[in-house]
Amino acid sequence: MQARSALFDLYGDYLRQRGGRAPVAALVRLLSPLGIAAPAVRTAVSRMVRQGWLHPLRLSTGPGYGLTGKAARRLDEAAARIYRTGKINWDGRFDLIVLEPPATRRDRQRLAANLSYLGYGMLGEHTWVAPRPGEDVDGLLNETGLRYERFTASHAMGGAGAMGVVRRAWDLGEIGSAYERFVGEHRELVAQVTARSSDEEAYAARFRLVHAWRNFLFRDPQLPPALLPERWAGAAAASFFDRHAARLRPAADRYVDLCLDHKKG
């Protein structure tokens, strides 16, 4: 688990609802159960400041870091998708983006990751598609400086044609297999946390569970049911995640509050 990625998870899943700020010492304490050392935490924090995700501030307990507006918006959007607080509707139309790809491989990879995060799949080198407009996709593309056009389209062949578009843009078989692996790899992890486990153990297990689940934000466009195959593995995986994330939450929250207590240590 990379320190920067873990910090995004920490702020998004725990600190956002606690004011979106924390002292450096607490950040170090909170990532220690994940095997992330203090120097890695400090390096990752500095990088996130340079990238505009965090800003330094002075807290009563010492120096700390808070979320920027950009980071808060991104984390709120991610939380809505992780916990599926909004209903997935579809009006039968796709959002299409036609653009000139970046010149360098690194920039193309970065663009692909960002568009995938917003729910777009690649139809071709120049064309991306999503079942709904992505949040702030225009802002993302404007930042790149790329020339692009956006269209709203519905398939003349109806549902069958729409499913063809989906199969071209996303490998649903691979995504479904990834969901099955997620459940298989984390079943034992969460089963080991019982009523006799410590709050720290529950926190660490839940953190790893959410961290792995968050990766699906970059893989699964959260298609509407009408565009998914029958017996979609993602539905069973979501049920597994919801059940255990909720079960472990109280103990994890207690551990976070303890680490944020300036009297600790």
N, C-alpha and C positions, 0 to 999 in steps of 0.2 A: 504494500500500500504506500503510495507516494504521499509525502507530507502535504504538498499543495492540494491534491485531491481530497485528502482527509480533512484539511482545513475548510474546504468548501462544504463538505458533509457536516462538519461540526457546527459551522455558522448556520447552515441551512436547516439542520434538523433540531438544534438545541438553542443556539445563541440568538437566532433571529427573534424568537418569541421572548427573549430575555433582554431586549433592547439592542441586539445586534452588536454588542461590544464586550470585550473581556480583557483583563490584564494579561500581559505576556506570560507571567508565571502560571496563570490558570490554563492558558493554551498548552503550555508544556506539560502540565499535569494531566490534562484531558487526552493528550495524544500518547502519553507514555504507555497506557495499557495496550495500545495497538503496536507497540514495538518501535515507535518513532522517537528518536533521540532529540534532545533540546537543540543542538546545532542545526539539525534538519528543519525543525519547526521555525527557527529564527530566519533561516535562509529562505524558506518558503513564504514567510510573512513579508520579507523585504521584496521578494519578487511580486507578490500580489499587490503591494503598494505601488510598485512601478507600473503595473498593468492596470491600475485604477479600480481594483476590487476592494481594497482596504485603505483606511487612512489612519495615521497615528493620532493618538489623543492621550490626555493626561487624566487618569482616574484617581479616585481617592486612595486606591490601593497600589498605585504606581502606574508606570507607563503601560499603555494598552493599544488596542486597535479596534476600530469600528468599521462597519460595512459602509461602502459608498452607496449612493442612490442606484447606480447601475447594478451593483452586486445584489442589493435588496430586491430589485425587480426581477433579476434572473433567478434568484433563489425562491422567490414567491411563485414564479411560473413553474419551476422545477417541483416544488412541493405539491402544487395542484395536480401535476401529472403523476408524481410518485404515489400519492394517496388518492388519486382519482376523485377529487372533490367536485369535478364538473362532469356533467353528462356528455357522452360522446354522441353527437348528432351528425348527420350527413344529409346535405340537400341534393345529392346526386351530381355535384359539380367538383371539378378538380381545379387547383391553383397551379398554373404552369409558369415556369421561369425559363426564359431563353437568354443565355449569356455567353460572352466570350471568356473561356477559362483563363485563369492566371498563367503567366508565362513559366513560372518555376514549379517544380514538383512539390516543394514544401508549401507554397502558397495554395496549390491545388488541394493538397491534403487538408490544410487548415480550413479552406472553404468547404470541402466535402464534410468535414466533421461538424462545422457550424450549421450547415444546411440540414444534415442528418439530425442534429439535435432539435432543430425546429420542425422536424417531421417530414422532410422532403426526401424523395428517392430519386435516383438517377435513371432517366430514360435513355440518355445518350450523352456524348461528351458536352453538348451545349444545352441540354434540356433536363430540368428537374420538375418533379410533380409532387403534390401533396393533396390529401382529401379535404384540406381546409387551409386558409391562409395562415402562415406562420406568424407568431408574435414578433413584430418589429423586423420582419425580413427585409423590408426596404432600408431600414437603418443599417442592418448588417451589410447589405450589398453596397450601399452608398459609402460606407467606411472603406470598402475594398477599392473603390474607384473604378470598378468594372462597369462596362456598358451592359445593360440588360433590359429585357422587356418582360412584362407579366401579363398573363391572360387567364381568364376564367373560362373553363370548358366543361361540357358534359358530353359523354360518349353517345354517338348516334345508335349504337347497338345495345344500349341499355346495360343491365346488370352484367351480362356475359362479357360485353366489351370492356366494362369497367374492371372486371376481375382480370382480364388480360393485361390491362395497364398496370394493375397492382403486381401481378406476377413478373412483369418486366422490370419494375422499379425496385422490388424487394424480394429477397429470398426467404419466403415465409417458412419453408421447410427448415432452413438453418436457424431462423429466429425461434421457431417452435422447439427445436432440439436444444437450443441454448436455455430456454425456459425449463425444460426437463432436467438439464444438467444443474441449473440453479437449485432446484428443489432437492435433487440427489446430493449435491455437495453441502447443503446447509441443514439438512434434516438432523444429522447427528450433532452439529454445532448447537442448535437451539434446544435439542432434547437434553443436552448436558446441563442446561441451566434449569434448576428446580427451585423449590421454595427454600431449600437449604443453601443455595448459592449466595455469594456476596453480591452487593450492588455493583461492585466493580466488574465482576464476572458477567453479570447481566448486561451492563453497559457495553463491555467489549464485544460480546456476542451480537447484541443488537446493532452496534456500529458496523460490524462486518456484514451483517445481513443487509442493512440499508445501503451500505457502500456498494455491494454487489448488485443490488436491485437498481440502484441509480444508473448503473452502466447501461441499462436497457433504454434510457432516455436517448442514447446515441444509436440504438439499433432498431427499436420498435417504434414505428410512427403512430402507434395507437389508432389503428384503423377502426372504422365503425363496424359493428357486427355484420352488416350487409356485405362487407368486402373480405370477411375472414372465412377460412375453411371451417367445416364442422368440427366439433370437439377440439377447439383451439387450445393448445397447451398453455398459452398465456393466461387463460382464465383460471386454471387450476393453480398455476404459480402465483397469481395475484391473491388468491384465497389463502394460500400458504403464507405468503408474505404478510398480509393484513393480520392474520391470526397471531403470528408470533411477534410481529412488531408491536402490536397492541399489548400482548401479554408481558413483554419485557420492558415496556415503556416506564411504568412507575419506578422500578428499581433503577433504571438508567437515569431518570430525572433526578432521583435522590443523589446519585453519584455526581452528576453535573453540578447540582447545587452545592454539594460539599466542596468540590474543586474550585468553585467560584467564591467560596467563603474565604475572605482574606485572612481569617484567623488560622486557617489550616496550615500546618507545618510551623 
